[in-house]
Amino acid sequence: MSIKEQLLTCAYCGKQKMTKTKIKKSNYCDTVCYNKHTKRKGIDGEKPCKECGFMMKYRNSLKVRSSGGSVRCGGVASSKTQFCSKECSLTYRNREDNPAQQPQAREKIRDSAKKRGVAHMKTPEAIKKRRESISGDKHWNWQGGKTSEGMRIRNSPEYKEWRTDVFERDDYTCMECSARSGNGVHVTLNADHIKPFSQFPESRLDVDNGRTLCLECHLETDTFGGGSHIPNKL
């Protein structure tokens, strides 16, 4: 059948326009008007959404494209429609059609992770091993060891652990004035060395050589900031 141009009067909206069609007689200007007009004829049935179970009205027509708006807002779906909304479609397909979400695939991913040791990357041993692998001259930004020994010790994990142990032993309370955080009050605490850090290297990480002081009490000590004039033996 040859394609001919004809004047069309829409049976739904009444608009007229010139259109080319293979159909001998067309009554609608587009699919939207067709769907809205034929909606008056009723529906062919109801079926549940494949994801959420919402009962969708449908008609056995190839021209139906969720006429009358969203299916959830009273629209009519095609007989081939499986989901009531795009959200349900994406949720279902991401769960069912995504290979990585299948039980067999998840098991395979877990097995692969265990073989690579990923499941044990956060153990203290693994963390220490990684730290040593990029420390000192093994690091890309190594500059010959210009960081002082005291700074290296204060930034080490062992020093941070010593500091935490001192706080926990003293119940996060200043040993001089009994100040501590709580009830809307914040108190800055320091872990102070009883025997000066610079003069007694063997006692730097000894918990018995530490005490918890608030910042104000720490500032009043003779050894704050390394300005100690205490003899080598206390």
C-alpha positions as CSV (number, residue, x, y, z in Angstrom):
1,M,0.0,0.0,0.0
2,S,1.4,3.4,-1.0
3,I,1.9,6.1,1.6
4,K,-0.4,9.0,1.1
5,E,-0.8,12.3,2.9
6,Q,-4.2,13.0,4.3
7,L,-6.0,15.4,6.6
8,L,-6.5,13.8,10.0
9,T,-9.1,14.9,12.5
10,C,-8.4,13.3,15.9
11,A,-11.3,11.5,17.4
12,Y,-10.2,12.4,20.9
13,C,-8.9,16.0,20.9
14,G,-10.5,17.2,17.6
15,K,-7.3,18.7,16.3
16,Q,-6.6,18.5,12.5
17,K,-3.2,17.9,10.9
18,M,-1.7,16.6,7.7
19,T,-0.1,13.2,8.2
20,K,1.4,10.4,6.1
21,T,0.2,6.9,7.0
22,K,-0.1,3.5,5.4
23,I,-3.5,3.1,7.2
24,K,-6.5,3.8,5.1
25,K,-8.2,5.6,7.9
26,S,-6.6,6.9,11.1
27,N,-8.8,8.4,13.9
28,Y,-6.1,9.7,16.3
29,C,-3.3,12.2,16.0
30,D,-0.9,10.2,18.2
31,T,-0.6,7.2,20.6
32,V,-1.4,9.4,23.6
33,C,-4.8,10.4,22.3
34,Y,-5.5,6.8,21.2
35,N,-4.7,5.5,24.7
36,K,-6.8,8.2,26.5
37,H,-9.8,7.6,24.2
38,T,-9.8,3.8,24.2
39,K,-9.4,3.8,28.0
40,R,-13.1,4.4,28.1
41,K,-13.6,0.9,26.7
42,G,-12.3,-0.6,29.9
43,I,-9.4,-2.9,30.7
44,D,-8.6,-6.5,29.8
45,G,-7.4,-7.5,33.3
46,E,-5.0,-6.9,36.2
47,K,-1.7,-8.4,37.0
48,P,0.9,-7.8,39.8
49,C,4.1,-5.8,39.5
50,K,7.0,-8.3,39.3
51,E,8.9,-6.4,42.0
52,C,6.4,-4.9,44.6
53,G,3.2,-6.8,43.7
54,F,1.1,-3.7,42.9
55,M,-1.9,-4.7,40.9
56,M,-1.6,-3.1,37.4
57,K,-4.5,-2.6,35.0
58,Y,-3.6,-3.6,31.4
59,R,-5.1,-3.9,28.0
60,N,-4.1,-6.2,25.2
61,S,-3.0,-3.5,22.8
62,L,0.4,-2.9,21.2
63,K,-0.3,0.8,21.2
64,V,-0.7,1.1,24.9
65,R,2.2,3.0,26.6
66,S,1.1,3.5,30.2
67,S,-1.9,5.6,29.0
68,G,-3.4,8.1,31.4
69,G,-0.2,8.7,33.3
70,S,1.8,6.5,35.7
71,V,0.5,3.0,36.3
72,R,0.5,3.7,40.0
73,C,-1.7,6.8,39.4
74,G,-4.4,5.0,37.5
75,G,-2.7,4.6,34.2
76,V,-3.3,1.5,32.0
77,A,-0.3,-0.7,31.2
78,S,0.4,-2.9,28.2
79,S,-0.1,-6.6,28.5
80,K,3.7,-7.0,28.3
81,T,4.4,-4.5,31.1
82,Q,6.2,-6.2,34.0
83,F,6.8,-3.3,36.4
84,C,4.6,-0.5,37.7
85,S,7.4,2.0,37.8
86,K,11.0,2.6,36.7
87,E,12.1,2.3,40.3
88,C,10.7,-1.2,40.6
89,S,12.3,-2.1,37.2
90,L,15.8,-0.9,38.3
91,T,15.5,-2.5,41.7
92,Y,14.5,-5.9,40.3
93,R,17.1,-5.9,37.5
94,N,19.9,-4.8,39.7
95,R,19.2,-7.6,42.1
96,E,18.3,-10.4,39.6
97,D,20.1,-9.5,36.4
98,N,23.3,-8.2,38.0
99,P,25.8,-11.1,37.9
100,A,27.7,-9.8,40.9
101,Q,24.6,-10.0,43.1
102,Q,23.9,-13.7,42.4
103,P,24.7,-16.1,45.3
104,Q,27.2,-18.1,43.3
105,A,29.0,-14.9,42.2
106,R,29.1,-13.5,45.8
107,E,30.6,-16.8,47.0
108,K,33.2,-16.7,44.3
109,I,34.1,-13.1,45.2
110,R,34.5,-14.0,48.9
111,D,36.7,-17.0,48.1
112,S,38.8,-14.8,45.8
113,A,39.1,-12.2,48.6
114,K,40.2,-14.8,51.1
115,K,42.9,-16.1,48.8
116,R,44.3,-12.6,48.4
117,G,44.2,-12.1,52.1
118,V,41.8,-9.1,51.9
119,A,39.7,-10.4,54.8
120,H,42.7,-10.1,57.1
121,M,44.0,-6.7,55.9
122,K,42.9,-4.9,59.1
123,T,44.6,-7.2,61.6
124,P,47.4,-5.6,63.7
125,E,50.0,-7.9,62.0
126,A,48.8,-6.9,58.5
127,I,48.7,-3.2,59.4
128,K,52.2,-3.4,60.8
129,K,53.5,-5.2,57.7
130,R,52.1,-2.6,55.4
131,R,53.4,0.2,57.5
132,E,56.9,-1.2,57.4
133,S,56.8,-1.7,53.7
134,I,56.5,2.0,53.1
135,S,58.5,3.4,56.0
136,G,61.9,5.0,55.9
137,D,63.9,4.7,52.7
138,K,61.2,2.4,51.3
139,H,58.9,5.4,50.9
140,W,58.8,7.3,47.6
141,N,59.2,10.6,49.4
142,W,62.2,9.5,51.6
143,Q,64.5,12.5,52.2
144,G,67.4,11.0,54.0
145,G,65.9,10.8,57.4
146,K,65.7,14.5,58.4
147,T,62.8,13.8,60.9
148,S,64.1,13.9,64.4
149,E,64.1,10.8,66.5
150,G,61.7,12.3,69.1
151,M,59.2,13.2,66.4
152,R,59.4,9.7,64.8
153,I,58.7,8.2,68.2
154,R,55.8,10.5,69.0
155,N,54.2,9.8,65.6
156,S,54.7,6.0,65.9
157,P,51.8,3.6,66.6
158,E,53.5,2.4,69.7
159,Y,53.5,5.9,71.2
160,K,49.9,6.4,70.4
161,E,49.1,3.1,72.1
162,W,51.1,4.2,75.2
163,R,49.1,7.5,75.3
164,T,45.8,5.6,75.1
165,D,46.9,3.2,77.8
166,V,47.8,6.1,80.1
167,F,44.4,7.8,79.6
168,E,42.5,4.6,80.2
169,R,44.4,3.8,83.4
170,D,43.6,7.3,84.7
171,D,40.0,7.1,83.5
172,Y,40.6,10.2,81.3
173,T,40.9,12.4,84.4
174,C,43.6,14.9,85.2
175,M,45.7,13.6,88.0
176,E,46.3,17.1,89.4
177,C,43.0,18.9,89.4
178,S,40.6,16.0,88.6
179,A,39.2,17.7,85.5
180,R,37.6,15.6,82.9
181,S,35.2,16.1,79.9
182,G,31.5,15.6,80.4
183,N,28.2,17.5,81.0
184,G,28.9,19.8,78.1
185,V,32.4,20.6,79.2
186,H,35.4,19.7,77.1
187,V,38.8,19.3,78.7
188,T,42.0,18.8,76.6
189,L,44.1,16.0,78.1
190,N,47.8,15.4,77.6
191,A,49.8,12.3,78.5
192,D,52.8,13.6,80.4
193,H,56.1,11.8,81.1
194,I,57.0,11.8,84.8
195,K,60.6,11.2,83.8
196,P,61.4,13.6,81.0
197,F,61.0,12.2,77.5
198,S,64.4,13.5,76.3
199,Q,66.5,12.4,79.3
200,F,65.1,8.9,79.8
201,P,64.7,7.2,76.4
202,E,64.3,3.8,78.1
203,S,61.1,5.0,79.8
204,R,59.4,6.7,76.9
205,L,56.9,3.9,76.4
206,D,56.6,2.8,80.0
207,V,53.0,3.2,81.1
208,D,54.1,3.7,84.7
209,N,56.2,6.7,83.6
210,G,53.0,8.4,82.3
211,R,50.3,10.4,83.9
212,T,47.2,12.2,82.6
213,L,47.2,16.0,82.9
214,C,44.8,18.6,81.6
215,L,46.5,21.2,79.3
216,E,46.5,23.9,82.1
217,C,48.2,21.6,84.6
218,H,50.6,20.4,81.9
219,L,51.7,23.9,81.1
220,E,52.7,24.4,84.8
221,T,55.1,21.5,84.8
222,D,58.9,22.1,84.5
223,T,59.2,19.7,81.7
224,F,56.6,21.0,79.3
225,G,57.9,21.6,75.8
226,G,61.3,20.0,76.6
227,G,62.4,22.8,78.8
228,S,63.6,20.5,81.6
229,H,66.4,21.4,84.1
230,I,65.9,18.3,86.2
231,P,69.0,16.1,86.8
232,N,69.3,12.9,84.9
233,K,68.3,10.9,87.9
234,L,65.2,11.7,89.9
